[in-house]
Amino acid sequence: MSAGKQSVLTDHNPLLRPVIGLAENLPKKDLERITIEAIRKHRRLRDEAEFLEASYSEQPARSSDTVGPARLAWVSAMIQVHTQQTLLSTLLNVLGYIPDVPDDKAALAG
C-alpha cells in the first residue's frame, strides 16, 4: 500500500457528518425510531447479501474478464451493507446507546 493510501485509511472517520447534523437535535424518541429502522434495514441487507453469497459460491469459477452476474450482485449487496453500517454507526453514536430491537422473526412469532 502506498503512503498516500495508508494515511487516507488511517485518518478515515466512519461517521457521516451530515447525518450527525440532521440527527443530533432530534428528540431521543424520534432518533431511536430512525435508528431502529436503520438496524432493521441493515439486517435485511445482510440477509440478502448472505443469500447472494451462497448462490454465487455454488457456481463454478469462471475464467473470463468478469466475475459473473451472481458474484457482481453479491459485491453490490455487500457495498450496500457497508454503506448502511456506516449510517447505522453514525446514528448509534448520536443516540448514545443501542436500542433493543427484537429479531424480525421473533416479532412475527410473538
N, C-alpha and C positions, 0 to 999 in steps of 0.2 A: 504494500500500500504506500502511495506517495505521501510525503509530509503534508501536502495541502489537504488531501483527503482525510488524513489522520486527524488534523486539527478540526476539520469540519465535524467529524464524528464525535470527537471529544467535547466540543463546545455545543453539541446539539441539545436543545431543550425540548422535550417531547410535549410541552404544553402549548395549547393553541390560544395565543393572546386575545384574539377577537372573541373567542368563546368565554374567556375569563371576564372580559368587559361586559358581555351580554348577561352573564350568569351571576356575577358577584353581588349585584344589588337586588336579586330576586328574593322574595320570602323563602325561607327554608322549605316550606311545604311545596311550593312550586318547583324549586330547584330539585328537590327529592323526586318529584313526579317525572321531571325530564330525565334525571339520572336513571331512574328505574326503567324508563322506556329505552334508554341507551344500553342498559345492561341486557334487556330482553332482545334488542336488535343484535347486539354483539353475539349473544348465544345462538340466534338464528343463523347469522352469517358463519359462525364457527361450525355449526352443524352442517350447513350447506357445503362448506369447504372440505370437511371430513368426508362427506358423501362423494364429492367430486374427486378427492384424492383416491378413494377406494376404486372408483370407476377407471381412472387412468392407470392406476397401479396394476390392474388386471390385464391391461392391453400390452401386447408385445412391444419391445423397444423399436423405435423407428430409426432408420439411418437416412435422413434427408435434411433439408435446410429448415425444417420446422419441428417443433416438439409435438405437434399434432393438436387437434382441437380439444381433446379431453384434458391434456396437461395444460394447455393455454387457459381453458376455463378454470382449472384449479388455481393457476397462478393469479388470474384475475380475482377469483374469490378470496385468495389469501391477501391480496392487496387491500381489498375491502375490509377484511378482518382487522388488519393492522391499522388502517385508517380509522375504523370505528374504535379500536382500542385506544388510540391517541385522544380521540374525542372523549371517550369514557374516562380515561385517566385525568383529563383536564377537569371534567365535571366533578369527579370524586375529590380532586384536590380542592376545588372551590367549596364543595359541600362539607368536606372535613371528616366524613365517615362513610362507611359502606352500608347503604340501606339494605334491609332484609328483603330479598326478592325470592319468593318460592320458585322452585323449578316449575316451568310451564306445565309439564306432565303431571306433577303433584297437584297443581292448582286445578287442573281439569278433573282429576280423580276425586278431589275433595268436594 
